Amino acid sequence: MTETLRPASALRIAPIVSAPGEVADAATIDAVIALWQRCNLTRPWNDPLADLRFALASPMSTVLLGHRGDRLVASVMVGHDGHRGVVYYVAVDPEFGRQGHGRAIMAAAEDWLAERGVPKLNLMIRTENAAVAAFYEALGYQIEERVVMAKRLKAS
């Protein structure tokens, strides 16, 4: 994905690194994790640095960043299994909310997946987060009757 300027939100959106396996600089990594923390996306049982490194190590995933000028204001971790796409860490700096940045970063994630031939994007929302559910519904996402099950595996 090349750098994209989305006029509606004045965001410059580009992958955090140019190619899979590249290492992002420490200042950028720190800024991304700080954004996730400001947006209350981190949880004690998930190491955001490990999540970020894992995403960047594969050609099947990336982290897209949205900047206004030099300021990081949005991010999304996007990936796929060859069949379905998924997003995590969808973040918009609270100071820049309600300006179209969430729509823009999600559109960039959808574009990234479409460029790779991925036909569908799935996402998970915590049940207590009605505002986020309403945001995705406004983007055309629908609730599908599924049960999500999970099991923590030992770290490799």
N, C-alpha and C positions, 0 to 999 in steps of 0.2 A: 504494500500500500504506500502510495506516495503521499506527501504532505498535502492536506486538504484545508482550504479556507472555506468555512461555512459562513456566508455573509449574515444570515439571520441572527447568529449569535456572536459574530466576530471572533470565533475561535479558530486558531490554527491547530489542526489535529494531525498528529503523526505518531508512528510507533516509537516507543522508548529507545529502541535500537534499530539499526538498519537491516540486520540479518539475524536469523536464529542462531543462538549460541554466543552472540556478542555480549559483552559485559557492559552494562550501563555504568556511568560514572557515579561515584559515591554521593555526590551532592544531589543528583537527580533521584537516586534511590531514596535518600533521606527525605526529599521533598514529597515524593509519592506516598511514602509511608505516613508522613505527617498529615497529608491530605486525608488519607484513609482514617487516621485517628480523629481528625477534626470532624469527619462525617460519621463517626461512631460505627465504622465498619469492621474494626478489628475485634477479635475475641481472644480471650486468654488461651484457648486450646488451639488456635491457629497462629503460627508465626508468620507475620506478613512478609518478612524478608525471605523466608524459605518459600512461601507461595510465589513471590515475585520471581525469584531465581528459577524455580521449577517451570514457571510459564515461559520464561525467556530461553530456557534450554532446549525447547522443542519447536520444530517448524509448524506444529499444530496449534500454537497459541502465541499470544503477544500481549503487551499492555500498550494501549493507545492513550496518549496524553493530549489534553486540550489546553492551549496557552492563549492568554490575552496579553499581548506584548511579551514580556519576559516572565510573566506570572503564571504558574501552574494553577489552573482553576477546575480541571475535570480529568477524570481517568476512567478507564474500563479495562478489565482483564477479559480477554475474549479467546476462546479456543473451540476446538471441535474434535470429534472422534472419527471423522470421515462421513458421518451420517447426520449428526445433530450438533448444532452449536450451543454454546453456553457462555454466559457472562457472569462475572463476579466483580466485586469491588467497583461497582458503578458509583462514582463520586463526583459531586459538584461542591466546590468550596461554598460553605454557607453564606459567605459575603457576596457571592455571585449567583445566588439562587434566583429562580423565577425569571431568568433572562434567556431561556432557550438552550442553555448549555447541556442540560440533561438530554434533551431531544437530539442535539447535535452529536454528543458522544455516543449515544445509542445508534444513531444513523450510521456513524462511522464504523461501529462494531458490526452492524448488519451488512454494510458494504464489504468489510473485510471478509466476512463469512461468504457472502455471495460471490466474491472474486475467486473463492476456492471451491465453488460449486456446492456449498452446504445448503440444503433445502429448507432447514427449519432451525429456529433458535428457541431453546428452552431456558427458562430462568426460574430461580426459586426466591420466594419472598417470605420472610418471617411472618407468621400469622397475625402478630400484633401490629404489623406495619401497614395499616389501611391506606395511608397517604401514598406510599410507594406503589401499592396495588393500583390505586386510582391513576397514578402517573402512567404505569404500563398499559392499563386499559385505554387511556387516551392515545397511546401510541399504536393501538390496534391489537395488543396482546389479549388473549382470552384464557380464562381458567379452564383447564382440562382436568377431568375427573381421573386423578391418578393418586396413588399412594407412593410417597418417596420414602425409601428405606435406606439406611446407611449402616455401615459398620466401620469402626476405626481399625485400621491395619497397622501393624508394627512398621515403624519407619525403616526404610531400606538402607 
